[in-house]
Amino acid sequence: MSAAASSSSSSYSSSATDGEILRSLHRLARDLSGAEAPALFLETVFAAVSRRAKLLVAVFDDLMRCGRLPRSASLCLREVLLVLQRFKAVVADCSVRSRMRLLLQVEDVEARVRELQHDLATLLDLLPVPELGLADDVVDLLALASRQCRRSPPAAAAEHELKAGVLALIQEVEREIVPERERLEGILEEVGINDPACCSDEIETMEREIGDRVAERWTSAMIALVGLLRYAKCVLFSAATPRPVDSKVDLDDDDDDAEPPAPPPDFRCPISLDMMRDPVVSASGQTYDRESITRWFGSGKSTCPKTGQVLANLELVPNKALKNLTSRWCRENGVAVEGSEPSKPEPTSVVTANKAALEAARMTASFLVKNLSVSFSPGAVNRVVHEIRQLARSGNDTRAFIGEAGAVPLLVPLLHSEDTTTQLNAVTALLNLSILEANKKRIMHAEGAVEALCHVMGSGATWRAKENAAATVLSLAAVHSYRRRLGRNQRVVEMVVLLVRTGPSSTKKDALAALLCLSSERENVGKLVEAGVAEVALSAIGEEETAVAVLESLAKRGGAEAIVHIDGAVVRLVAELRRGTEWSRECAVSALVLLCRRMGAGVVSEVMSVSGVEWAIWELMTTGTNRAQRKAASLGRACRRWAAIAAAAAAEQTTECPTSDVSQPAVAAS
């Protein structure tokens, strides 16, 4: 128990009445009597605790019928309450630990239980039994409970032998010795891991424990065991139906237009209003997504966006509890978790994979790719691809092993699969693999890979598959030479544009991000304009902030004329100055400056004709980011210069012949 919890319990035991104490004792003893062992190797320890607790249930039941307790008995029972609370804390702590961590710390658990049993026996011996008026058989039960608590438990030889076997297995893997199937199966069965769902849960729990550094002494062994469990999951449970990551993936064509479920309000960042992927707490106590609040601070602000208070410091503390809740919600609702299956590199892990973990990952990758090459039934193929998809989430070393084993050429044909789940698993596996630079090259050089991605974007069975295909294009386009190659491919551009036109919000977001990346190459802009990128980006303004960034990028690299010729383009950009997000407002004002600079006075005139534009520019100069403020000042100067020139031209026109022709000079924004 924590110090705060212990203090709270002590305060309660000292202020509660005797009746309340006895009821609490009875309830705790009853709970402990039904406590189940969290792992097979702890059954002996937990069974002993359960037997003692059952004896105490009968004792407390009889005590509750007694009258007022003697003071010495009351004080003693209050101490017993604290001991039972510590027993319950041990049970609760063990129930949330991974089985492997429990095995590694089995001696510590046994020592804690022994210490508590000794404390309980001492307190039971101190009870003034003659003064309590208990029935003779209850007195016998009390004495029996005391004796059993003092009895030394038998040596836990089996548990220690199992632990030694697990540690020996780790050492063998470090020496690149492939574990024998029967031996691996026997160890996991003793630990209580006997199906793929249980194995997946164990891996997730251990990864969380490693990240939280809850057992520094055993971190290295736990990292190795995660890799070993992934190998075991593939080797031992490959015949079982995998538990999909996207539990609510739309499998029917009728549901393809359905958007993923909206996250609960508490999971949304107050700044971006999007799902928080990396929630952090600011000095004001408010929680934000790390990317959004970092961008807020980066713009020079030192206030809390939600409360407006000046922050004492700009430190950010990870909100691990909320992150666990959002991750669980994403898994349960089939929402891809950014950072798990990202289109950009994952943040560096707080722990480094050790030799055993790396060798286990290499063995797993080799086993899966070999199985994929010889699998013929659709069910077998889908199971293997699902495991490759999962394995490719676990880090760059693993991605390298999968790529080196030859997975990419085997995955590409599966993008044409008629099986909905196989297609989704294959494209998502490629997305995860593409995070590694070497795998980008493997994908781009694989025969038919780009065409297969286009097929999924255009004819994919689900929006999730289409979305992940677009994200893969974005990932591949991060390499300069591939960005040019993809931008010159008319079919790639057309399919991405189609997703922006017809896709739901999440798909549209990834497709626009891909277009933004492709538009950063000047040579691509002509093809993008021909494909209608300016039109679809303009239509998405107000839905996705990336749309404005795409327009800014086009305007910067030769697409200004195409944007200006779209009816209402300037008006919509000006409107975004007033109601957009911080980033979209910055992009909008930059795009307007570029249009004024490239296309001259006609654009400036159109900007000035929009009602309220002066106020929008002034507001951005005072509240926008540093870059937005500079761009807003430049746009303001261009507007004032145009106004002055227009006024001068009008004055000159009044002094000349009415038939004289006055041409309007071009205005360049500074």
Secondary structure, DSSP 8 states (H G I E B T S, - for coil): --HHHHHHHHHHHHHS-HHHHHHHHHHHHHHHHT---SSGGGHHHHHHHHHHHHHHHHHHHHHTTS-S--HHHHHHHHHHHHHHHHHHHHHHHHHHS-HHHHHHTHHHHHHHHHHHHHHHHHHHHHS-HHHHT--HHHHHHHHHHHHHHHS-----HHHHHHHHHHHHHHHHHHTT----HHHHHHHHHHHT--SHHHHHHHHHHHHHHHHHTS-GGGHHHHHHHHHHHHHHHHHHHTTS----S-TT---SGGGTT-------GGGB-TTT-SB-SSEEE-TTS-EEEHHHHHHHHHTT--B-TTT--B-S----EE-HHHHHHHHHHHHHTT---TTTS-SS-----SS---HHHHHHHHHHHHHHHHHHHH--SHHHHHHHHHHHHHHTTS-HHHHHHHHHTTHHHHHGGGGG-SSHHHHHHHHHHHHHHTTSHHHHHHHHHSTTHHHHHHHHHHH-SSHHHHHHHHHHHHHHTTSHHHHHHHHH-HHHHHHHHHHHHH--HHHHHHHHHHHHHHHTSHHHHHHHHHTTHHHHHHHTTTT-THHHHHHHHHHHTT-HHHHHTSTTHHHHHHHHHHHS-HHHHHHHHHHHHHHHHHHTHHHHHHHHTSTTHHHHHHHHHHHS-HHHHHHHHHHHHHHHHHHHHHHHHHHHHHHS-TT-----------
